[in-house]
Amino acid sequence: MGGGVNKQPRSRSDQVLETESAVMIAANAAADKKATDLVVLDLREVASFTEYFLICTGASTRQVQAISNSVEEALLKNGKRPLHIEGYSSAEWILLDYGDFIVHVFGQASRRFYDLERLWRDAPRVEVKSDPKPVMRDARTGDA
């Protein structure tokens, strides 16, 4: 009878994983595969093409691929798909582009050569939180 709001539960497709939560899930998935030198850079004040970089290193081609696979699987479980993946076959530098953040999984030599932390030194570093709880937002209202 009244003009109340429809309180039906939202489907998972109507929810969006909050960006920082997604980055932390990715960082923990990388750490689970023994990625080293994990760095999260907050680019919101210094770049317009993305909000965060997650940068990490693997010791071998196989480990770089395993880290990339782990990140992709963990995010897929939370409804987040990459827009684009580059470099998987050579595994010197795998880039997983999620739009609002980019995951860079480097081999050791490529990490030193490209030195993204130096290129983006004006971006603040974000502390990686262990075992993050996914924070979902309603895609229509932005509410948690």
C-alpha positions, -999 to 999 in steps of 0.1 A, spaced: 0 0 0 25 27 10 52 42 -12 81 24 4 113 15 -13 115 -20 -29 139 -39 -5 145 -70 -27 180 -83 -24 205 -72 -51 221 -97 -74 259 -100 -75 258 -84 -110 243 -53 -94 273 -50 -71 307 -36 -77 338 -46 -58 353 -14 -43 386 -6 -60 409 -6 -29 394 -39 -17 401 -54 -52 437 -41 -51 442 -57 -17 427 -90 -28 451 -89 -58 481 -81 -35 472 -110 -12 468 -134 -41 502 -124 -53 517 -128 -18 502 -163 -16 523 -172 -46 554 -158 -29 556 -126 -50 583 -102 -36 586 -65 -34 549 -59 -34 541 -22 -38 507 -5 -42 508 31 -56 479 54 -53 478 73 -86 445 92 -81 463 125 -77 490 120 -103 473 102 -132 440 101 -149 441 67 -166 439 45 -135 436 48 -97 462 23 -84 492 2 -95 500 -31 -78 537 -39 -86 553 -72 -77 581 -95 -87 585 -132 -94 618 -151 -94 612 -171 -126 589 -171 -157 568 -199 -142 564 -179 -109 555 -147 -128 528 -166 -146 516 -183 -114 513 -149 -96 493 -135 -126 470 -166 -126 465 -163 -88 456 -126 -90 432 -132 -119 415 -162 -102 411 -143 -68 395 -113 -85 372 -135 -107 359 -151 -75 349 -116 -65 333 -107 -99 362 -86 -113 375 -94 -148 405 -79 -164 399 -56 -194 432 -67 -209 462 -89 -202 496 -84 -219 529 -102 -217 517 -136 -204 536 -158 -229 570 -142 -223 563 -135 -186 590 -109 -183 563 -83 -174 526 -93 -172 502 -65 -171 466 -71 -159 445 -41 -167 413 -38 -145 405 -2 -156 405 14 -121 438 -4 -112 466 -22 -130 486 -51 -118 522 -54 -129 539 -87 -124 576 -85 -132 605 -108 -136 635 -95 -116 655 -80 -145 624 -63 -160 615 -48 -126 649 -32 -123 649 -20 -159 615 -4 -160 616 9 -123 580 20 -122 584 32 -86 609 58 -98 587 68 -127 557 72 -104 577 84 -73 551 112 -67 524 86 -60 519 77 -24 524 41 -13 495 22 2 500 -3 29 490 -39 19 464 -53 43 464 -90 49 432 -110 43 411 -81 31 373 -84 33 357 -77 0 337 -45 1 309 -46 -24 290 -14 -35 256 -13 -51 263 -4 -87 232 18 -89 233 36 -56 270 33 -45 258 20 -11 277 -7 7 
